[in-house]
């Protein structure tokens, strides 16, 4: 608590909305002063960097944001005023976001720092409140779970995704908000639909494919090329599994192929016993060994 308060105080004290004297600036505090000399943006090859720009960089660093990465990913930050950044921070704090959260949030989505409060950010919180029924005091929990919500268009992204997911059968708004908000920032045409189509291409009916993602929403977050294809290939060719097994246990795709699926399957094969897919993968190492022993005695 004290550390967070100190950080907040340091940040707000560094917001030079007027033209401060250098001796009053945060640039003269111990750690930021060291940071100035060490940061690549302040090397002698850049002698004309303005005092205001330096102070803006320090504000980002104080919040825990990698300023070099943020500037690279969001070039608009170069010309953003310290006042506008301060306004974004103040707005987010008014919505319950803590200062200690800002480094991670801005680090993941530096575009937020140059967003328009009225047209970009406020609509997101209205969406959380009215469409997802998130109480104001829980905004922080949802945003920390998925900071990308803050850079997603309500009209073009969030509402279409919510409409599509509800049409599929996602009725639990609480789960969407607190457990799977990443689904709301996933493109319907480019991400969600192609993954359902992939399961249909394997031989599942559309209804079965939908049932699988309803039981395991994480399927919508996995890569077809890097997850589904290699795991299904191993399941079909090496494990000689049946589609019905995956239909009943779609969580199969959530386990690591190299660290979990292959080693466990090889042990099952070597033991010569039959183990159901959920038991093979969900059991702890100790329970799995005992399971093999019990199955071998039967």
C-alpha positions, 0 to 999 in steps of 0.5 A: 500500500505504501509503495503504491501510494509513493508511486502514485505521488511520484507520478502525479508530482512529475506531471508538469502541466505548466513549465516547471523549473528543472530543480523542481522536476522529478528529473532531479530525484535519485533513481530517475536521474540514473535512469536518464543516463542509462536509457537508450533514448538519452544517449549523447547521440540525441542531444536535442531531446526536449525536457518535456519529452524526457519527463514524459519518458520518466512518467512512463518508467515510474509507472513500470512501462518500458518506454522504448517498447511503448514508443515503438508500438505506439509512435503517437506517444512521441507527440502526446502531451504529458497532460493527455497522459495524465488525463488517461491515468486519472480517468482509469483511476476513476474507474477503479484501476490502481496505479500498480496495475498501470505498468502491465496494462500500458505495457500490454496495450500502449495504444491506451496512452493516446486513446480518446477518453470520450470516444474510445475508453468511456464506451468500453466501460459503458459496455462492461456496465450495460452489456456485461452487467459488470458492477463499477467496483469490478471494472478493475478485475475485468480490465486486469484480466484482459487489458485489450478490452480498452483498445477494442471498438465497442461498435466494431468488435465487442458488441459483434463478438458478444452477439455471436457468442450469445447466439452460439449459446454463451449465456453466462455473462459473468463467465464471459466478463471474469473468466473469458473476456479474451473471447470478446476481443477475438475477431468473429470472422477471422478467429472464432468462425474458422476454429469452429469450421476446423472442427467441422472439417475433422468430422464433427457436426456443427452442433458437436463443435459448438458444444465443445467450445461451450464446455471449453471456451479456451478452444477459441484461443488456441492456434489451429496450426500450432495447437489443433493440427499437431495434437489432433494428428497425434491423437488420430495417428498415434493414440488411435483415438475416436472423435467421440473422445474429443467431443466428450473431453475437448480439454485435451487441446489445453494440455501440452503435447510434448510435456503431458500428452506424449509422455502420459500416452507412452507410459499407458502404452508401455504399461499395456493398460487402458486409461480414459483420456480425461484420467490420463491427462487430468491426474496428478503424477502421483495419481497417474502412477497409482492409476496405472498400477491399479489398472495393471492389477485388474 
